[in-house]
């Protein structure tokens, strides 16, 4: 993963939920990926957007 992508991921995590960190979000993705849960982590609103995040399907 590029340094730029890692930094943008960190910013997105902080934007979504300031009390989270990258490792918690990654664990949530892994739990979903291996079928331990059907709940994907919530996608954050883009930092430069005033619109709410896209609705979950």
PyMOL Python script that loads the backbone (N, CA, C, O; Angstrom):
from pymol import cmd

cmd.read_pdbstr("""\
ATOM      1  N   UNK A   1       0.859  -1.165   0.000  1.00  0.00           N
ATOM      2  CA  UNK A   1       0.000   0.000   0.000  1.00  0.00           C
ATOM      3  C   UNK A   1       0.908   1.232   0.000  1.00  0.00           C
ATOM      4  O   UNK A   1       1.889   1.300   0.740  1.00  0.00           O
ATOM      5  N   UNK A   2       0.563   2.185  -0.833  1.00  0.00           N
ATOM      6  CA  UNK A   2       1.382   3.393  -0.913  1.00  0.00           C
ATOM      7  C   UNK A   2       1.240   4.231   0.363  1.00  0.00           C
ATOM      8  O   UNK A   2       0.242   4.139   1.079  1.00  0.00           O
ATOM      9  N   UNK A   3       2.246   5.032   0.621  1.00  0.00           N
ATOM     10  CA  UNK A   3       2.196   5.930   1.786  1.00  0.00           C
ATOM     11  C   UNK A   3       1.007   6.884   1.683  1.00  0.00           C
ATOM     12  O   UNK A   3       0.358   7.196   2.682  1.00  0.00           O
ATOM     13  N   UNK A   4       0.729   7.344   0.450  1.00  0.00           N
ATOM     14  CA  UNK A   4      -0.394   8.258   0.249  1.00  0.00           C
ATOM     15  C   UNK A   4      -1.727   7.586   0.602  1.00  0.00           C
ATOM     16  O   UNK A   4      -2.566   8.183   1.278  1.00  0.00           O
ATOM     17  N   UNK A   5      -1.918   6.342   0.143  1.00  0.00           N
ATOM     18  CA  UNK A   5      -3.161   5.636   0.439  1.00  0.00           C
ATOM     19  C   UNK A   5      -3.295   5.392   1.944  1.00  0.00           C
ATOM     20  O   UNK A   5      -4.379   5.552   2.506  1.00  0.00           O
ATOM     21  N   UNK A   6      -2.193   5.003   2.596  1.00  0.00           N
ATOM     22  CA  UNK A   6      -2.200   4.763   4.044  1.00  0.00           C
ATOM     23  C   UNK A   6      -2.581   6.043   4.801  1.00  0.00           C
ATOM     24  O   UNK A   6      -3.356   6.001   5.756  1.00  0.00           O
ATOM     25  N   UNK A   7      -2.031   7.169   4.364  1.00  0.00           N
ATOM     26  CA  UNK A   7      -2.344   8.453   5.007  1.00  0.00           C
ATOM     27  C   UNK A   7      -3.806   8.831   4.788  1.00  0.00           C
ATOM     28  O   UNK A   7      -4.473   9.288   5.717  1.00  0.00           O
ATOM     29  N   UNK A   8      -4.310   8.645   3.565  1.00  0.00           N
ATOM     30  CA  UNK A   8      -5.713   8.958   3.286  1.00  0.00           C
ATOM     31  C   UNK A   8      -6.647   8.056   4.076  1.00  0.00           C
ATOM     32  O   UNK A   8      -7.702   8.499   4.531  1.00  0.00           O
ATOM     33  N   UNK A   9      -6.268   6.789   4.242  1.00  0.00           N
ATOM     34  CA  UNK A   9      -7.054   5.869   5.059  1.00  0.00           C
ATOM     35  C   UNK A   9      -7.093   6.356   6.503  1.00  0.00           C
ATOM     36  O   UNK A   9      -8.152   6.350   7.131  1.00  0.00           O
ATOM     37  N   UNK A  10      -5.960   6.775   7.029  1.00  0.00           N
ATOM     38  CA  UNK A  10      -5.915   7.299   8.395  1.00  0.00           C
ATOM     39  C   UNK A  10      -6.800   8.523   8.562  1.00  0.00           C
ATOM     40  O   UNK A  10      -7.501   8.652   9.566  1.00  0.00           O
ATOM     41  N   UNK A  11      -6.775   9.416   7.591  1.00  0.00           N
ATOM     42  CA  UNK A  11      -7.632  10.605   7.636  1.00  0.00           C
ATOM     43  C   UNK A  11      -9.109  10.217   7.580  1.00  0.00           C
ATOM     44  O   UNK A  11      -9.935  10.790   8.291  1.00  0.00           O
ATOM     45  N   UNK A  12      -9.438   9.237   6.731  1.00  0.00           N
ATOM     46  CA  UNK A  12     -10.832   8.806   6.610  1.00  0.00           C
ATOM     47  C   UNK A  12     -11.318   8.171   7.909  1.00  0.00           C
ATOM     48  O   UNK A  12     -12.449   8.411   8.331  1.00  0.00           O
ATOM     49  N   UNK A  13     -10.473   7.364   8.543  1.00  0.00           N
ATOM     50  CA  UNK A  13     -10.840   6.744   9.825  1.00  0.00           C
ATOM     51  C   UNK A  13     -11.086   7.828  10.866  1.00  0.00           C
ATOM     52  O   UNK A  13     -12.084   7.788  11.586  1.00  0.00           O
ATOM     53  N   UNK A  14     -10.186   8.786  10.946  1.00  0.00           N
ATOM     54  CA  UNK A  14     -10.339   9.873  11.917  1.00  0.00           C
ATOM     55  C   UNK A  14     -11.583  10.710  11.631  1.00  0.00           C
ATOM     56  O   UNK A  14     -12.263  11.154  12.556  1.00  0.00           O
ATOM     57  N   UNK A  15     -11.878  10.924  10.354  1.00  0.00           N
ATOM     58  CA  UNK A  15     -13.053  11.692   9.960  1.00  0.00           C
ATOM     59  C   UNK A  15     -14.338  10.957  10.337  1.00  0.00           C
ATOM     60  O   UNK A  15     -15.316  11.581  10.751  1.00  0.00           O
ATOM     61  N   UNK A  16     -14.333   9.638  10.193  1.00  0.00           N
ATOM     62  CA  UNK A  16     -15.531   8.838  10.471  1.00  0.00           C
ATOM     63  C   UNK A  16     -15.814   8.757  11.964  1.00  0.00           C
ATOM     64  O   UNK A  16     -16.930   9.019  12.411  1.00  0.00           O
ATOM     65  N   UNK A  17     -14.808   8.397  12.719  1.00  0.00           N
ATOM     66  CA  UNK A  17     -14.992   8.177  14.153  1.00  0.00           C
ATOM     67  C   UNK A  17     -13.666   8.495  14.845  1.00  0.00           C
ATOM     68  O   UNK A  17     -12.763   7.658  14.850  1.00  0.00           O
ATOM     69  N   UNK A  18     -13.535   9.668  15.417  1.00  0.00           N
ATOM     70  CA  UNK A  18     -12.245  10.070  15.997  1.00  0.00           C
ATOM     71  C   UNK A  18     -11.694   9.106  17.048  1.00  0.00           C
ATOM     72  O   UNK A  18     -10.483   9.064  17.263  1.00  0.00           O
ATOM     73  N   UNK A  19     -12.560   8.330  17.707  1.00  0.00           N
ATOM     74  CA  UNK A  19     -12.053   7.412  18.732  1.00  0.00           C
ATOM     75  C   UNK A  19     -11.523   6.109  18.141  1.00  0.00           C
ATOM     76  O   UNK A  19     -10.937   5.303  18.864  1.00  0.00           O
ATOM     77  N   UNK A  20     -11.719   5.884  16.832  1.00  0.00           N
ATOM     78  CA  UNK A  20     -11.206   4.677  16.183  1.00  0.00           C
ATOM     79  C   UNK A  20      -9.763   4.876  15.750  1.00  0.00           C
ATOM     80  O   UNK A  20      -9.256   5.996  15.696  1.00  0.00           O
ATOM     81  N   UNK A  21      -9.121   3.761  15.444  1.00  0.00           N
ATOM     82  CA  UNK A  21      -7.825   3.832  14.793  1.00  0.00           C
ATOM     83  C   UNK A  21      -7.842   2.861  13.613  1.00  0.00           C
ATOM     84  O   UNK A  21      -8.769   2.064  13.465  1.00  0.00           O
ATOM     85  N   UNK A  22      -6.824   2.936  12.791  1.00  0.00           N
ATOM     86  CA  UNK A  22      -6.799   2.120  11.576  1.00  0.00           C
ATOM     87  C   UNK A  22      -6.917   0.638  11.887  1.00  0.00           C
ATOM     88  O   UNK A  22      -7.622  -0.085  11.183  1.00  0.00           O
ATOM     89  N   UNK A  23      -6.239   0.172  12.929  1.00  0.00           N
ATOM     90  CA  UNK A  23      -6.245  -1.264  13.213  1.00  0.00           C
ATOM     91  C   UNK A  23      -7.643  -1.781  13.530  1.00  0.00           C
ATOM     92  O   UNK A  23      -7.983  -2.898  13.142  1.00  0.00           O
ATOM     93  N   UNK A  24      -8.450  -1.003  14.216  1.00  0.00           N
ATOM     94  CA  UNK A  24      -9.812  -1.442  14.520  1.00  0.00           C
ATOM     95  C   UNK A  24     -10.630  -1.551  13.239  1.00  0.00           C
ATOM     96  O   UNK A  24     -11.382  -2.512  13.071  1.00  0.00           O
ATOM     97  N   UNK A  25     -10.500  -0.592  12.341  1.00  0.00           N
ATOM     98  CA  UNK A  25     -11.237  -0.636  11.080  1.00  0.00           C
ATOM     99  C   UNK A  25     -10.761  -1.818  10.238  1.00  0.00           C
ATOM    100  O   UNK A  25     -11.579  -2.510   9.631  1.00  0.00           O
ATOM    101  N   UNK A  26      -9.460  -2.057  10.194  1.00  0.00           N
ATOM    102  CA  UNK A  26      -8.938  -3.197   9.442  1.00  0.00           C
ATOM    103  C   UNK A  26      -9.482  -4.501  10.018  1.00  0.00           C
ATOM    104  O   UNK A  26      -9.866  -5.391   9.258  1.00  0.00           O
ATOM    105  N   UNK A  27      -9.523  -4.635  11.344  1.00  0.00           N
ATOM    106  CA  UNK A  27     -10.084  -5.842  11.966  1.00  0.00           C
ATOM    107  C   UNK A  27     -11.551  -6.014  11.585  1.00  0.00           C
ATOM    108  O   UNK A  27     -11.996  -7.136  11.340  1.00  0.00           O
ATOM    109  N   UNK A  28     -12.314  -4.911  11.531  1.00  0.00           N
ATOM    110  CA  UNK A  28     -13.721  -4.999  11.125  1.00  0.00           C
ATOM    111  C   UNK A  28     -13.844  -5.497   9.689  1.00  0.00           C
ATOM    112  O   UNK A  28     -14.721  -6.309   9.395  1.00  0.00           O
ATOM    113  N   UNK A  29     -12.978  -5.023   8.786  1.00  0.00           N
ATOM    114  CA  UNK A  29     -12.989  -5.516   7.413  1.00  0.00           C
ATOM    115  C   UNK A  29     -12.644  -6.999   7.356  1.00  0.00           C
ATOM    116  O   UNK A  29     -13.289  -7.759   6.634  1.00  0.00           O
ATOM    117  N   UNK A  30     -11.640  -7.412   8.107  1.00  0.00           N
ATOM    118  CA  UNK A  30     -11.229  -8.820   8.104  1.00  0.00           C
ATOM    119  C   UNK A  30     -12.357  -9.703   8.631  1.00  0.00           C
ATOM    120  O   UNK A  30     -12.633 -10.759   8.061  1.00  0.00           O
ATOM    121  N   UNK A  31     -13.007  -9.285   9.705  1.00  0.00           N
ATOM    122  CA  UNK A  31     -14.135 -10.060  10.236  1.00  0.00           C
ATOM    123  C   UNK A  31     -15.217 -10.223   9.174  1.00  0.00           C
ATOM    124  O   UNK A  31     -15.783 -11.308   9.039  1.00  0.00           O
ATOM    125  N   UNK A  32     -15.517  -9.162   8.413  1.00  0.00           N
ATOM    126  CA  UNK A  32     -16.493  -9.245   7.338  1.00  0.00           C
ATOM    127  C   UNK A  32     -15.989 -10.165   6.231  1.00  0.00           C
ATOM    128  O   UNK A  32     -16.738 -11.005   5.733  1.00  0.00           O
ATOM    129  N   UNK A  33     -14.730 -10.010   5.845  1.00  0.00           N
ATOM    130  CA  UNK A  33     -14.156 -10.755   4.723  1.00  0.00           C
ATOM    131  C   UNK A  33     -14.165 -12.256   4.969  1.00  0.00           C
ATOM    132  O   UNK A  33     -14.411 -13.030   4.044  1.00  0.00           O
ATOM    133  N   UNK A  34     -13.899 -12.680   6.203  1.00  0.00           N
ATOM    134  CA  UNK A  34     -13.865 -14.118   6.502  1.00  0.00           C
ATOM    135  C   UNK A  34     -15.241 -14.660   6.885  1.00  0.00           C
ATOM    136  O   UNK A  34     -15.373 -15.842   7.204  1.00  0.00           O
ATOM    137  N   UNK A  35     -16.250 -13.821   6.855  1.00  0.00           N
ATOM    138  CA  UNK A  35     -17.613 -14.272   7.104  1.00  0.00           C
ATOM    139  C   UNK A  35     -18.019 -14.319   8.562  1.00  0.00           C
ATOM    140  O   UNK A  35     -19.033 -14.928   8.902  1.00  0.00           O
ATOM    141  N   UNK A  36     -17.247 -13.691   9.424  1.00  0.00           N
ATOM    142  CA  UNK A  36     -17.574 -13.672  10.849  1.00  0.00           C
ATOM    143  C   UNK A  36     -18.727 -12.722  11.148  1.00  0.00           C
ATOM    144  O   UNK A  36     -19.410 -12.867  12.162  1.00  0.00           O
ATOM    145  N   UNK A  37     -18.938 -11.757  10.271  1.00  0.00           N
ATOM    146  CA  UNK A  37     -20.031 -10.800  10.414  1.00  0.00           C
ATOM    147  C   UNK A  37     -20.516 -10.388   9.027  1.00  0.00           C
ATOM    148  O   UNK A  37     -19.776 -10.480   8.047  1.00  0.00           O
ATOM    149  N   UNK A  38     -21.736  -9.943   8.958  1.00  0.00           N
ATOM    150  CA  UNK A  38     -22.265  -9.423   7.701  1.00  0.00           C
ATOM    151  C   UNK A  38     -22.214  -7.899   7.657  1.00  0.00           C
ATOM    152  O   UNK A  38     -22.616  -7.289   6.667  1.00  0.00           O
ATOM    153  N   UNK A  39     -21.723  -7.289   8.725  1.00  0.00           N
ATOM    154  CA  UNK A  39     -21.707  -5.827   8.836  1.00  0.00           C
ATOM    155  C   UNK A  39     -20.371  -5.250   8.400  1.00  0.00           C
ATOM    156  O   UNK A  39     -19.344  -5.471   9.041  1.00  0.00           O
ATOM    157  N   UNK A  40     -20.401  -4.510   7.304  1.00  0.00           N
ATOM    158  CA  UNK A  40     -19.204  -3.784   6.869  1.00  0.00           C
ATOM    159  C   UNK A  40     -19.028  -2.547   7.728  1.00  0.00           C
ATOM    160  O   UNK A  40     -20.014  -1.987   8.209  1.00  0.00           O
ATOM    161  N   UNK A  41     -17.790  -2.106   7.932  1.00  0.00           N
ATOM    162  CA  UNK A  41     -17.595  -0.830   8.623  1.00  0.00           C
ATOM    163  C   UNK A  41     -18.256   0.289   7.831  1.00  0.00           C
ATOM    164  O   UNK A  41     -18.322   0.240   6.603  1.00  0.00           O
ATOM    165  N   UNK A  42     -18.742   1.290   8.543  1.00  0.00           N
ATOM    166  CA  UNK A  42     -19.392   2.431   7.904  1.00  0.00           C
ATOM    167  C   UNK A  42     -18.365   3.239   7.124  1.00  0.00           C
ATOM    168  O   UNK A  42     -17.283   3.542   7.627  1.00  0.00           O
ATOM    169  N   UNK A  43     -18.718   3.583   5.886  1.00  0.00           N
ATOM    170  CA  UNK A  43     -17.833   4.401   5.071  1.00  0.00           C
ATOM    171  C   UNK A  43     -17.976   5.852   5.508  1.00  0.00           C
ATOM    172  O   UNK A  43     -19.094   6.352   5.633  1.00  0.00           O
ATOM    173  N   UNK A  44     -16.853   6.536   5.743  1.00  0.00           N
ATOM    174  CA  UNK A  44     -16.929   7.923   6.207  1.00  0.00           C
ATOM    175  C   UNK A  44     -17.294   8.883   5.077  1.00  0.00           C
ATOM    176  O   UNK A  44     -17.117   8.587   3.896  1.00  0.00           O
ATOM    177  N   UNK A  45     -17.800  10.018   5.474  1.00  0.00           N
ATOM    178  CA  UNK A  45     -18.034  11.122   4.547  1.00  0.00           C
ATOM    179  C   UNK A  45     -16.671  11.645   4.107  1.00  0.00           C
ATOM    180  O   UNK A  45     -15.768  11.768   4.934  1.00  0.00           O
ATOM    181  N   UNK A  46     -16.504  11.953   2.827  1.00  0.00           N
ATOM    182  CA  UNK A  46     -15.234  12.554   2.400  1.00  0.00           C
ATOM    183  C   UNK A  46     -14.961  13.834   3.198  1.00  0.00           C
ATOM    184  O   UNK A  46     -15.884  14.592   3.496  1.00  0.00           O
ATOM    185  N   UNK A  47     -13.715  14.066   3.536  1.00  0.00           N
ATOM    186  CA  UNK A  47     -13.336  15.202   4.380  1.00  0.00           C
ATOM    187  C   UNK A  47     -13.756  16.538   3.783  1.00  0.00           C
ATOM    188  O   UNK A  47     -14.043  17.479   4.523  1.00  0.00           O
ATOM    189  N   UNK A  48     -13.795  16.638   2.462  1.00  0.00           N
ATOM    190  CA  UNK A  48     -14.132  17.908   1.822  1.00  0.00           C
ATOM    191  C   UNK A  48     -15.590  17.959   1.368  1.00  0.00           C
ATOM    192  O   UNK A  48     -15.941  18.797   0.538  1.00  0.00           O
ATOM    193  N   UNK A  49     -16.446  17.079   1.895  1.00  0.00           N
ATOM    194  CA  UNK A  49     -17.843  17.022   1.469  1.00  0.00           C
ATOM    195  C   UNK A  49     -18.767  17.452   2.596  1.00  0.00           C
ATOM    196  O   UNK A  49     -18.483  17.236   3.774  1.00  0.00           O
ATOM    197  N   UNK A  50     -19.873  18.062   2.213  1.00  0.00           N
ATOM    198  CA  UNK A  50     -20.891  18.411   3.195  1.00  0.00           C
ATOM    199  C   UNK A  50     -22.071  17.447   3.111  1.00  0.00           C
ATOM    200  O   UNK A  50     -23.022  17.548   3.886  1.00  0.00           O
ATOM    201  N   UNK A  51     -21.999  16.497   2.150  1.00  0.00           N
ATOM    202  CA  UNK A  51     -23.061  15.516   2.001  1.00  0.00           C
ATOM    203  C   UNK A  51     -22.830  14.343   2.939  1.00  0.00           C
ATOM    204  O   UNK A  51     -21.681  14.021   3.243  1.00  0.00           O
ATOM    205  N   UNK A  52     -23.898  13.693   3.407  1.00  0.00           N
ATOM    206  CA  UNK A  52     -23.727  12.516   4.259  1.00  0.00           C
ATOM    207  C   UNK A  52     -23.151  11.353   3.463  1.00  0.00           C
ATOM    208  O   UNK A  52     -23.205  11.376   2.234  1.00  0.00           O
ATOM    209  N   UNK A  53     -22.598  10.332   4.127  1.00  0.00           N
ATOM    210  CA  UNK A  53     -22.067   9.172   3.412  1.00  0.00           C
ATOM    211  C   UNK A  53     -23.172   8.494   2.600  1.00  0.00           C
ATOM    212  O   UNK A  53     -24.356   8.619   2.915  1.00  0.00           O
ATOM    213  N   UNK A  54     -22.774   7.786   1.569  1.00  0.00           N
ATOM    214  CA  UNK A  54     -23.743   7.063   0.745  1.00  0.00           C
ATOM    215  C   UNK A  54     -24.464   6.033   1.596  1.00  0.00           C
ATOM    216  O   UNK A  54     -23.887   5.456   2.517  1.00  0.00           O
ATOM    217  N   UNK A  55     -25.725   5.811   1.279  1.00  0.00           N
ATOM    218  CA  UNK A  55     -26.536   4.842   2.025  1.00  0.00           C
ATOM    219  C   UNK A  55     -25.981   3.440   1.822  1.00  0.00           C
ATOM    220  O   UNK A  55     -25.506   3.098   0.738  1.00  0.00           O
ATOM    221  N   UNK A  56     -26.047   2.649   2.855  1.00  0.00           N
ATOM    222  CA  UNK A  56     -25.627   1.260   2.775  1.00  0.00           C
ATOM    223  C   UNK A  56     -26.700   0.475   2.031  1.00  0.00           C
ATOM    224  O   UNK A  56     -27.888   0.748   2.205  1.00  0.00           O
ATOM    225  N   UNK A  57     -26.303  -0.509   1.193  1.00  0.00           N
ATOM    226  CA  UNK A  57     -27.314  -1.297   0.466  1.00  0.00           C
ATOM    227  C   UNK A  57     -28.099  -2.191   1.398  1.00  0.00           C
ATOM    228  O   UNK A  57     -28.986  -2.919   0.952  1.00  0.00           O
TER     229      UNK A  57
END
""", "prot")
cmd.dss("prot")
cmd.show_as("cartoon", "prot")
cmd.util.cbc("prot")
cmd.orient("prot")
